[in-house]
Amino acid sequence: MSGECGNDRTRHSRPLRLAAPVVLPCDPGCSVIRDGVVDVDVTGRIVWCGPEVDAPAAPGAEVRRMDGLLLPGLVNAHCHTPMIVLRGLGGDLPLMRWLTEVMWPAEARLDGADVRAGMLLGCLELLGAGVTTSVEMYFYTDEVSDAVLTAGSRAVLTPGIIAAPGWDRLGDWRAMLGAVSRRIDRLGLRHGPGERIELGYGPHAAYTLPTEALVAVADAARQRGALLHIHLAETLAEDAALRAEHGSVTRLLTKLGVFGRPAPDGPPARVLAAHAVHLDDEDVALLAAAGAAVAHCPGSNAKLAAGTARLAALRGAGVPLALGTDGPASADDLDLWAQARLAGQLARLGSSDAAALTAADLLLLATRHGAAAIGRHDLGALEPGRWADVVHLSLDDPAFVQLDDDAGLLSNLVWAGGARLVRDVWVAGEQVLAGGVSTRVDRAAALADVRAVATRLRAG
C-alpha cells in the first residue's frame, strides 16, 4: 500500500446505523442518550445521532445492534508512536539525559522500515484503547503515513524539524522544513481515505532550533493553515539559557511571532504546545491571547519528573486543552483513559478542589475539546457532518455499578473503566477493530516485527 493514497475504503456500499443502549455524543453538555443510534452515510460521515425513537427512517441501511455504549473516538494530541520500538530504554533517567544519552543515539540507528513497524503496532495499541486520532511528531513521514493507512486509524502528522547533534543525518532544518512544505503543497493538508492523514509542522523545541528556524516554520505553517506542533517548557533544565535571556520560552516565541495572531484578514494561527509545564501567569496569558492550545501529558511529565502542568490556570484562562500520552518510550503506554484519570487527580490535588475536573470534563477533554484544540471540528463528537469515528465499549464490567443514573455512569466510565472496555472501533464509518481484533492487520506479525527491531537495537 502506498503511504500517499492507500486503498479507498471510505465510500461504503450502503449507509450504516449503529444502535446501542447508551450513546455519549460528547456534545458540550456531555449528554447521555438512552437507546440511541448513530447514522452514517456512504462517505463515512455522521448524518444523525439521537434516541432511536426519534431517528429518521434509514431505508437500505446496514443496522448493527450491540450491547454497551457508543462514543466518539478519542484524540491523543501529542505522541511519538513509532518510539514503541524503544519502549523501556532509559526508563529511570530525567528528560535531558534520557534524550541525549539513550533516545537520540538509539533513534540514529532506526531506518524507515523500523519506524513503519513501530507506527503500525502503535496504531493497533491506540485503536485498542479507543483512540482513533493521534497527533504525531516523528520522522520518515512516508512510512508513518503508510502505517496509519494500513491500520485504518487517523493521524495528524507533524514531521520533526530539529537542529540537534546527530540529527543532521536527515538533513539540516531547512531541508526538513522544505520537505514538509513540499509535501503539503503536493498532497494538501488532508488526504487519504476518509481524510485519515493531515499534515502539519513539528519544530521540536526552541532549545533545539535557532530563532530563524522557528520564524521560518511559523511562517510556512501560517501560510498553509497547517498545525504547528512544538514542545514547550517541559522541564526546567532543557531551556534554562533561553529563559534567562528572554524571561521564558513562551515570551520568546511570542516575540518571534510563533504564537502571534496573523493580520485580521489572514487565517488564524494553529499552534499546539506540548507539555507546557513550567509557565508563569504571564506565559498562560500569552498562550490564551494567541489562541494557542496545550497538549497536557501528565503521565510522561510524572514519569520523567518534569513537573505538573498548571491545568487549572490554563483552563481558567481559556487556553484550548487536549490530552496526550507522549511517546511509548517516555510515558510507556498509549492509554489515553489513564491520562484522563491522572489529569483529573493532579488537577484536584493541585487546587485542593475535588470537583476541579469532573468525569464529564475529562471525557470531553479526551474527545470534543481535544479535537477542537487541534483545530479539528470534524472529529471528537457524534454530530452530523463529523467523521464517523466511533468506539463501542462494553458495559458488562464491574466498573459499572450505576447504569440507570447518568452522572454515575459517566463517573464509572472515566474513573473505573477505560481501555479494557473497548470492543469495536469505526474510523470514517469503516470498522477497523472488531471484538478487540484489527480487521486489517495481523497483530502477531506486527508485534514480531517490532520485537525484531528492539532486539537489534539492544544488541548494539
TIMARVEX-357055 format. One record per residue (C-alpha): residue in one letter; residue number from 1; chain; x, y, z. Coordinates in steps of 0.05 Angstrom, whole numbers. Layout:
N
R;A;NUM;A;X;Y;Z
...
//
This chain:
460
R;M;1;A;0;0;0
R;S;2;A;25;69;-16
R;G;3;A;31;120;40
R;E;4;A;9;173;-8
R;C;5;A;-61;147;-21
R;G;6;A;-77;77;3
R;N;7;A;-138;38;-18
R;D;8;A;-201;80;-19
R;R;9;A;-245;46;31
R;T;10;A;-282;110;50
R;R;11;A;-343;102;7
R;H;12;A;-388;45;31
R;S;13;A;-439;5;-8
R;R;14;A;-495;28;37
R;P;15;A;-509;72;98
R;L;16;A;-496;46;168
R;R;17;A;-538;51;231
R;L;18;A;-504;35;298
R;A;19;A;-552;24;356
R;A;20;A;-536;15;430
R;P;21;A;-569;23;498
R;V;22;A;-525;83;514
R;V;23;A;-495;135;467
R;L;24;A;-449;191;490
R;P;25;A;-447;242;434
R;C;26;A;-397;286;473
R;D;27;A;-438;348;459
R;P;28;A;-420;409;502
R;G;29;A;-466;386;558
R;C;30;A;-439;315;556
R;S;31;A;-509;286;547
R;V;32;A;-526;213;558
R;I;33;A;-573;185;505
R;R;34;A;-612;122;523
R;D;35;A;-628;72;468
R;G;36;A;-593;115;416
R;V;37;A;-569;108;345
R;V;38;A;-514;137;303
R;D;39;A;-528;141;228
R;V;40;A;-470;142;179
R;D;41;A;-474;157;105
R;V;42;A;-436;122;49
R;T;43;A;-379;172;53
R;G;44;A;-365;156;126
R;R;45;A;-395;218;158
R;I;46;A;-448;221;212
R;V;47;A;-517;244;188
R;W;48;A;-556;236;253
R;C;49;A;-546;218;326
R;G;50;A;-600;214;379
R;P;51;A;-653;169;411
R;E;52;A;-676;114;364
R;V;53;A;-748;132;376
R;D;54;A;-735;199;343
R;A;55;A;-690;175;288
R;P;56;A;-707;186;215
R;A;57;A;-722;127;171
R;A;58;A;-659;92;145
R;P;59;A;-680;52;84
R;G;60;A;-627;6;58
R;A;61;A;-580;18;118
R;E;62;A;-540;-37;150
R;V;63;A;-564;-39;222
R;R;64;A;-515;-61;275
R;R;65;A;-546;-71;344
R;M;66;A;-500;-81;402
R;D;67;A;-499;-81;477
R;G;68;A;-460;-29;514
R;L;69;A;-441;43;498
R;L;70;A;-421;84;437
R;L;71;A;-378;147;440
R;P;72;A;-332;185;392
R;G;73;A;-261;162;382
R;L;74;A;-211;193;430
R;V;75;A;-159;244;407
R;N;76;A;-86;235;430
R;A;77;A;-58;304;419
R;H;78;A;16;291;430
R;C;79;A;52;227;413
R;H;80;A;114;197;381
R;T;81;A;83;129;368
R;P;82;A;140;97;328
R;M;83;A;182;101;391
R;I;84;A;146;38;413
R;V;85;A;208;2;387
R;L;86;A;247;38;442
R;R;87;A;198;24;498
R;G;88;A;234;12;564
R;L;89;A;301;43;546
R;G;90;A;329;93;597
R;G;91;A;267;87;639
R;D;92;A;296;116;702
R;L;93;A;331;177;674
R;P;94;A;309;251;674
R;L;95;A;288;281;608
R;M;96;A;352;311;581
R;R;97;A;396;252;599
R;W;98;A;342;205;572
R;L;99;A;342;243;506
R;T;100;A;416;255;496
R;E;101;A;445;191;526
R;V;102;A;393;140;506
R;M;103;A;338;161;457
R;W;104;A;375;202;406
R;P;105;A;433;152;398
R;A;106;A;382;95;391
R;E;107;A;340;134;341
R;A;108;A;402;146;299
R;R;109;A;401;72;284
R;L;110;A;329;69;260
R;D;111;A;311;66;187
R;G;112;A;244;76;152
R;A;113;A;224;3;158
R;D;114;A;237;5;233
R;V;115;A;194;67;241
R;R;116;A;137;37;200
R;A;117;A;138;-25;243
R;G;118;A;134;16;306
R;M;119;A;79;60;279
R;L;120;A;37;1;255
R;L;121;A;38;-35;322
R;G;122;A;26;31;358
R;C;123;A;-35;45;315
R;L;124;A;-63;-22;338
R;E;125;A;-50;-4;410
R;L;126;A;-83;64;402
R;L;127;A;-144;34;368
R;G;128;A;-148;-18;422
R;A;129;A;-155;38;473
R;G;130;A;-208;73;432
R;V;131;A;-160;126;406
R;T;132;A;-177;139;333
R;T;133;A;-134;202;322
R;S;134;A;-63;216;344
R;V;135;A;-20;278;333
R;E;136;A;48;251;315
R;M;137;A;116;285;315
R;Y;138;A;167;239;282
R;F;139;A;209;227;220
R;Y;140;A;204;182;159
R;T;141;A;136;211;142
R;D;142;A;122;164;83
R;E;143;A;130;103;128
R;V;144;A;89;134;185
R;S;145;A;33;152;137
R;D;146;A;34;83;106
R;A;147;A;26;50;174
R;V;148;A;-33;95;192
R;L;149;A;-68;80;127
R;T;150;A;-54;6;134
R;A;151;A;-83;2;204
R;G;152;A;-142;46;184
R;S;153;A;-132;96;241
R;R;154;A;-125;171;234
R;A;155;A;-66;217;248
R;V;156;A;-43;289;244
R;L;157;A;29;281;222
R;T;158;A;76;338;241
R;P;159;A;144;315;216
R;G;160;A;201;333;264
R;I;161;A;245;393;248
R;I;162;A;306;395;292
R;A;163;A;378;421;294
R;A;164;A;410;379;348
R;P;165;A;473;336;350
R;G;166;A;465;274;306
R;W;167;A;401;295;271
R;D;168;A;437;325;212
R;R;169;A;438;255;182
R;L;170;A;367;272;159
R;G;171;A;388;340;132
R;D;172;A;391;408;164
R;W;173;A;329;444;190
R;R;174;A;320;480;123
R;A;175;A;317;414;86
R;M;176;A;268;385;137
R;L;177;A;223;447;132
R;G;178;A;226;446;56
R;A;179;A;206;373;54
R;V;180;A;144;386;97
R;S;181;A;123;446;56
R;R;182;A;131;409;-10
R;R;183;A;91;351;16
R;I;184;A;33;396;38
R;D;185;A;35;434;-28
R;R;186;A;32;368;-66
R;L;187;A;-20;330;-26
R;G;188;A;-58;384;10
R;L;189;A;-68;389;85
R;R;190;A;-112;327;86
R;H;191;A;-111;265;43
R;G;192;A;-124;191;42
R;P;193;A;-188;152;51
R;G;194;A;-234;189;99
R;E;195;A;-181;244;104
R;R;196;A;-144;198;150
R;I;197;A;-79;238;143
R;E;198;A;-70;311;160
R;L;199;A;-2;344;151
R;G;200;A;29;397;195
R;Y;201;A;96;421;221
R;G;202;A;135;394;281
R;P;203;A;190;442;303
R;H;204;A;218;402;360
R;A;205;A;231;458;411
R;A;206;A;260;527;419
R;Y;207;A;322;496;451
R;T;208;A;336;451;391
R;L;209;A;326;503;336
R;P;210;A;356;572;321
R;T;211;A;308;630;323
R;E;212;A;310;638;248
R;A;213;A;284;567;241
R;L;214;A;226;580;289
R;V;215;A;206;641;250
R;A;216;A;211;605;183
R;V;217;A;170;545;207
R;A;218;A;116;591;236
R;D;219;A;111;630;171
R;A;220;A;106;566;129
R;A;221;A;52;537;175
R;R;222;A;11;601;176
R;Q;223;A;14;609;101
R;R;224;A;-15;539;92
R;G;225;A;-64;539;151
R;A;226;A;-26;480;180
R;L;227;A;-18;459;252
R;L;228;A;48;478;285
R;H;229;A;64;427;340
R;I;230;A;121;443;387
R;H;231;A;148;421;455
R;L;232;A;143;478;505
R;A;233;A;172;486;575
R;E;234;A;173;412;591
R;T;235;A;228;415;643
R;L;236;A;267;469;680
R;A;237;A;334;445;655
R;E;238;A;321;440;580
R;D;239;A;318;514;563
R;A;240;A;349;549;623
R;A;241;A;392;593;578
R;L;242;A;333;616;536
R;R;243;A;292;632;598
R;A;244;A;350;670;628
R;E;245;A;356;712;565
R;H;246;A;283;722;547
R;G;247;A;245;713;612
R;S;248;A;211;650;586
R;V;249;A;207;608;524
R;T;250;A;134;629;516
R;R;251;A;156;702;515
R;L;252;A;210;686;463
R;L;253;A;161;650;417
R;T;254;A;111;706;424
R;K;255;A;165;757;407
R;L;256;A;184;716;346
R;G;257;A;112;713;323
R;V;258;A;105;638;331
R;F;259;A;45;647;377
R;G;260;A;23;714;348
R;R;261;A;-42;721;310
R;P;262;A;-37;740;236
R;A;263;A;-67;801;204
R;P;264;A;-142;808;215
R;D;265;A;-157;785;144
R;G;266;A;-109;726;148
R;P;267;A;-123;654;170
R;P;268;A;-118;640;245
R;A;269;A;-53;611;270
R;R;270;A;-57;539;292
R;V;271;A;-7;524;348
R;L;272;A;-5;464;394
R;A;273;A;44;467;452
R;A;274;A;61;400;482
R;H;275;A;72;394;557
R;A;276;A;73;469;576
R;V;277;A;92;451;647
R;H;278;A;135;509;671
R;L;279;A;92;570;658
R;D;280;A;81;632;699
R;D;281;A;18;675;697
R;E;282;A;44;718;640
R;D;283;A;60;656;599
R;V;284;A;-11;630;610
R;A;285;A;-39;697;589
R;L;286;A;4;699;526
R;L;287;A;-20;630;505
R;A;288;A;-92;649;517
R;A;289;A;-86;714;479
R;A;290;A;-55;678;419
R;G;291;A;-107;622;419
R;A;292;A;-51;571;425
R;A;293;A;-72;503;451
R;V;294;A;-37;458;501
R;A;295;A;-29;383;498
R;H;296;A;-27;361;570
R;C;297;A;15;298;582
R;P;298;A;11;283;657
R;G;299;A;38;212;654
R;S;300;A;101;230;616
R;N;301;A;111;292;659
R;A;302;A;106;250;722
R;K;303;A;150;192;698
R;L;304;A;206;238;676
R;A;305;A;197;282;738
R;A;306;A;187;341;692
R;G;307;A;134;374;736
R;T;308;A;59;384;739
R;A;309;A;27;430;689
R;R;310;A;-18;485;715
R;L;311;A;-81;455;685
R;A;312;A;-130;496;727
R;A;313;A;-95;561;708
R;L;314;A;-94;544;634
R;R;315;A;-167;523;636
R;G;316;A;-187;585;674
R;A;317;A;-152;629;623
R;G;318;A;-189;596;566
R;V;319;A;-129;561;535
R;P;320;A;-155;505;490
R;L;321;A;-134;439;522
R;A;322;A;-123;368;498
R;L;323;A;-94;305;527
R;G;324;A;-32;269;502
R;T;325;A;5;206;523
R;D;326;A;72;229;495
R;G;327;A;113;173;464
R;P;328;A;111;100;487
R;A;329;A;184;106;506
R;S;330;A;171;161;557
R;A;331;A;101;150;586
R;D;332;A;106;77;564
R;D;333;A;34;64;544
R;L;334;A;-15;95;496
R;D;335;A;-76;91;541
R;L;336;A;-110;160;539
R;W;337;A;-161;138;591
R;A;338;A;-105;131;641
R;Q;339;A;-80;201;623
R;A;340;A;-150;229;634
R;R;341;A;-154;199;703
R;L;342;A;-85;224;722
R;A;343;A;-100;293;695
R;G;344;A;-162;296;738
R;Q;345;A;-126;271;800
R;L;346;A;-69;320;793
R;A;347;A;-115;378;780
R;R;348;A;-155;362;842
R;L;349;A;-92;355;884
R;G;350;A;-62;420;857
R;S;351;A;-125;460;871
R;S;352;A;-149;424;934
R;D;353;A;-216;421;898
R;A;354;A;-248;352;890
R;A;355;A;-291;380;834
R;A;356;A;-235;415;795
R;L;357;A;-246;368;736
R;T;358;A;-309;325;734
R;A;359;A;-317;259;697
R;A;360;A;-354;296;642
R;D;361;A;-298;348;637
R;L;362;A;-246;293;629
R;L;363;A;-286;255;577
R;L;364;A;-295;319;536
R;L;365;A;-221;334;544
R;A;366;A;-205;268;510
R;T;367;A;-256;277;455
R;R;368;A;-292;341;435
R;H;369;A;-244;391;467
R;G;370;A;-183;352;445
R;A;371;A;-207;354;373
R;A;372;A;-222;429;379
R;A;373;A;-153;442;408
R;I;374;A;-120;415;344
R;G;375;A;-169;452;300
R;R;376;A;-209;390;280
R;H;377;A;-283;406;288
R;D;378;A;-298;346;243
R;L;379;A;-276;298;298
R;G;380;A;-287;286;372
R;A;381;A;-363;284;375
R;L;382;A;-421;244;346
R;E;383;A;-454;301;308
R;P;384;A;-479;309;236
R;G;385;A;-423;327;188
R;R;386;A;-367;299;231
R;W;387;A;-329;236;211
R;A;388;A;-358;173;239
R;D;389;A;-301;155;285
R;V;390;A;-340;113;335
R;V;391;A;-320;69;393
R;H;392;A;-362;13;423
R;L;393;A;-349;-3;496
R;S;394;A;-376;-60;538
R;L;395;A;-418;-43;599
R;D;396;A;-413;-115;624
R;D;397;A;-357;-99;672
R;P;398;A;-350;-88;747
R;A;399;A;-333;-15;732
R;F;400;A;-407;-2;722
R;V;401;A;-447;-6;786
R;Q;402;A;-490;52;761
R;L;403;A;-525;42;694
R;D;404;A;-590;80;704
R;D;405;A;-561;144;734
R;D;406;A;-528;188;681
R;A;407;A;-477;220;728
R;G;408;A;-460;153;758
R;L;409;A;-450;121;690
R;L;410;A;-402;177;668
R;S;411;A;-365;172;734
R;N;412;A;-357;97;728
R;L;413;A;-335;102;656
R;V;414;A;-280;153;669
R;W;415;A;-255;135;738
R;A;416;A;-264;59;738
R;G;417;A;-270;39;665
R;G;418;A;-224;53;607
R;A;419;A;-187;18;551
R;R;420;A;-203;-53;573
R;L;421;A;-276;-39;556
R;V;422;A;-263;-25;482
R;R;423;A;-294;-77;436
R;D;424;A;-304;-46;367
R;V;425;A;-279;16;330
R;W;426;A;-300;50;266
R;V;427;A;-259;104;230
R;A;428;A;-295;143;176
R;G;429;A;-351;92;181
R;E;430;A;-305;32;168
R;Q;431;A;-298;-20;223
R;V;432;A;-224;-26;238
R;L;433;A;-230;-63;304
R;A;434;A;-280;-120;315
R;G;435;A;-284;-154;382
R;G;436;A;-217;-124;400
R;V;437;A;-183;-151;338
R;S;438;A;-158;-110;279
R;T;439;A;-197;-122;215
R;R;440;A;-137;-102;173
R;V;441;A;-72;-122;207
R;D;442;A;-43;-186;236
R;R;443;A;-25;-163;306
R;A;444;A;21;-222;320
R;A;445;A;62;-207;258
R;A;446;A;64;-133;275
R;L;447;A;88;-149;345
R;A;448;A;141;-197;319
R;D;449;A;168;-143;272
R;V;450;A;175;-93;330
R;R;451;A;208;-144;374
R;A;452;A;259;-157;320
R;V;453;A;276;-83;315
R;A;454;A;281;-77;391
R;T;455;A;326;-138;395
R;R;456;A;373;-110;342
R;L;457;A;377;-42;377
R;R;458;A;392;-73;445
R;A;459;A;445;-118;415
R;G;460;A;484;-58;394
//
